[in-house]
Amino acid sequence: MEDQDNVQNMEDEDDVRGFEWDAELEDRDFEWLEDDEEEEMFVSSRSPAERSGHIAVTDGSFMFVWGGYKNGDAEATEFIDLYLPKNEIWIYNMETERWRMRRSEGDVPNSMSGSCGSCVDGFLYLFGGHHARGNTNLVYRVSLRSFTFRWEKMSELKGLAPTSKDKLGCWVYKNKLVYFGGYGYVPPPGHRGTFELDENSFTGNHMGRGWNNHIHVLDLETLTWTQPITKGKHLTNSSIIITFNGLVLTVCTVCGQGNAPSPRAAHACATLGNRGYVFGGRYMDHRLNDLYYINLDTWTWSEMCVPQNGPAGRSWHTMTPVSPDHLFVFGGFTTNRETLSDAWIYCINTNEWKPVNHEHTARPRLWHTACLGPDGEVFVFGGCANNLLSHQQAAHSNELLVFNVQPKSLLRLCVDAAVRYRKQMEHLWDVLPKHLLLQLKQRIVGDV
């Protein structure tokens, strides 16, 4: 084990205890969001607390943030980390640029970090993560379009569930959640894929854990878990066959990899069409820069043998689809424990990486989140700005970094101009369609 921290729960005093910290460690009106009246379930604030290891999803022009952990009070030379309150869901309005917090109820999940969050048809689905007692493989959901945020534990799922783990990835396709990889407990018989035990994970009373490349599919219509039988191929004709520890492997002579991704955690996943992409992640002592995709109809893996002048190997980064042909990668953590602030665009059509010039080069991040906004911006929230595995206090952040990765729409440019010159133009606004008038008023409130 490289390092360990004591992460405590900010709410459940009876559940407070240290645990071993593993190294990888649309447009729509929401009436309840437009009401400025204070209600018991709302708490207004400038922004959420700083955090890392949280989740963030978007629905329409709203970004929803849950979970993660932050710094607690330092005791002597020991830094104590605290989980963020489990019943808080923070909402960022991308049009008004304002934060609000809503308290949730129901079967509220444990406070966690490293969970996997996905939004489908207005529901936030939460799987896995690490809490005060270790990893979990429970699934929760909450409707983000309801006046009351009420969590539901999905306890009637059929089929073979994934093992308990965190720092995994997810692809959303055809009303299915497809989970890949992660760091967690040894799988029992019946799980397809490879598991690599972390020999350094056996400490105290904690069970051994490791990395995997398992794929588990949750069908949201039948509420059933399945594991597909996958195939592998290379986008190159150059390969050789070698034997390693008694296993026969087909290896590409260009990139030196096998037919499917190695086990990994803290990687980044993105869905484009019927392809699920995965980039980087940590496997044993290495942080990777390989890029794969899997055809989510045929379950065939393909590795992209891209040029070597692309991003450095990394984990705890984000990858966001920003067009039908482009993926945006930001930040992460290298094998040499450097926290990164570089940004890259991968073009699928030309099979090449291009660095992105941006204004946030002085703000490195790892274990942050990234969400695509309705106007093409990428919103990066939170994360850690220094070496999370060092013995110094972690520099968790609550900053929101905005990346413009494509030209603004004509509508967005017109709205921006109307807001900028509102003193000269506001007397003409009453003739606008109702939805445009509402959008302008929201923007003005956000600019105050």
C-alpha positions, 0 to 999 in steps of 0.5 A, a space after each residue: 500500500 502506497 499511502 493511507 488516510 483516515 477518512 471519517 463520516 461527517 454525519 454518522 458519528 456512530 459509524 466514524 472510524 478510519 479505513 485503509 485508503 487505497 492508492 487509486 483512491 436539456 432545455 427544461 423548466 424545473 419549477 422547484 429550481 426557479 422558486 427563490 423562496 426559501 424552503 426547508 429542503 433548500 439551502 442556498 450558498 455561494 458554492 459547495 465545499 471543496 471535495 475529491 472523489 465525488 460524482 457529477 451528472 447533468 440533466 438539461 442545463 443543471 449539473 448535480 454533485 454528490 459525495 466525495 470527501 474533504 479535509 478535516 481538522 489536522 491533529 498534530 502532524 496527521 491530516 484527517 479527511 471527512 466524507 461529505 454529508 450523504 443527504 446533500 445534492 448540490 445543483 449548479 444552474 449552467 444558465 444562471 451560474 448559481 449553486 443551490 443545495 437540496 437535502 435528500 431523503 429515503 434510502 440514502 446511500 452511505 457517504 462515499 468516494 469513488 462511486 460511479 454516477 450516471 444519469 438516464 432519463 432524469 434519474 441519477 444511478 449510483 453504483 459502488 464506492 468506498 465508505 467507512 466500512 470498505 467497498 460496496 456493490 449496491 445500486 441506488 437511484 434518485 429522480 432529479 426531476 422530482 420536487 423531493 429527492 428521494 433515494 431508492 435502494 435497488 434491492 430487487 436486481 436479478 443476475 450476478 452483480 459486480 463485486 464491491 469496488 470503487 474507481 470504475 467507469 460506466 457507459 450508458 447505452 440503450 437504457 443499459 448501464 455498462 460498468 467496466 474495471 475498478 479496484 475492489 475485492 477478489 471476485 468469487 467464481 463466475 465472474 468473466 474477466 481478469 483480476 489482479 490482486 494488489 499484494 500491498 492491500 493486505 493491512 490490518 483487518 482489511 481484505 485484499 483488493 485489486 484491479 479488474 477488467 470485468 464488464 457488468 451490464 445492468 438492464 434498466 428495463 428488466 433490472 437484471 445484471 449480465 456479463 457479456 462474452 467479449 472479443 478482442 481485435 487490434 486496429 493493426 495487422 502487426 501482432 505476435 504470440 507470446 507466452 506469459 505465466 502459462 497464458 498464451 497472449 496475442 500482442 500488437 508489435 506496434 503498441 505491445 498490448 493484448 486484445 483487451 484492456 488490462 485490469 485498471 482503476 481510476 480510468 476514464 470512460 465515455 460513450 459515443 454512438 455504440 462505442 464505449 471508450 476507455 482511456 488510461 487508469 492505474 494498473 499495479 504500479 503503472 498509470 496508463 495512456 492506452 485507448 480502447 473502445 468496445 462495440 456495445 452491440 457486438 462486445 468486440 474490443 478494439 485498441 487504438 494504436 495512436 501515435 506516441 506524442 499523445 497524453 502521458 499515462 495517467 489516472 484520476 483524470 476525466 474524458 468527456 465526449 464533446 462531439 460525435 467525433 471528439 473526446 476531451 481529456 483533462 488532468 489526472 495523476 502520473 506514475 511519477 505522482 505529478 498532478 496534471 493540468 494539461 488538456 487534450 482532444 482526441 479525434 476519432 476520425 483522424 486517430 490523433 491526439 491534439 493538445 488544447 490551449 486553455 486558461 487553467 494551466 495553473 490549476 492542476 486537478 486529479 479525481 475531479 469531475 467533468 460534465 458537458 454543458 448544453 452550450 458545448 462547454 466542459 464544466 470541471 468541478 472539484 478535485 485535488 490540486 496536489 499530490 493526493 498520496 503525499 503526507 502533506 494536506 490535500 489541496 481539495 478544491 471547490 472551483 468550477 473550471 469552464 473549458 470552451 471546446 467548440 464554438 458557441 451556438 448562434 442562440 448563445 451568442 445572441 443571449 450573451 450580447 443581450 445580457 451584455 447590452 441589457 441597459 440599452 435593450 431591456 425595454 425591447 425584451 417583452 416582445 420575445 418568446 416566453 422561453 427566451 425572456 425567461 432565459 434572459 432573466 435567469 442570466 441577469 440574476 446569475 450576473 448580479 
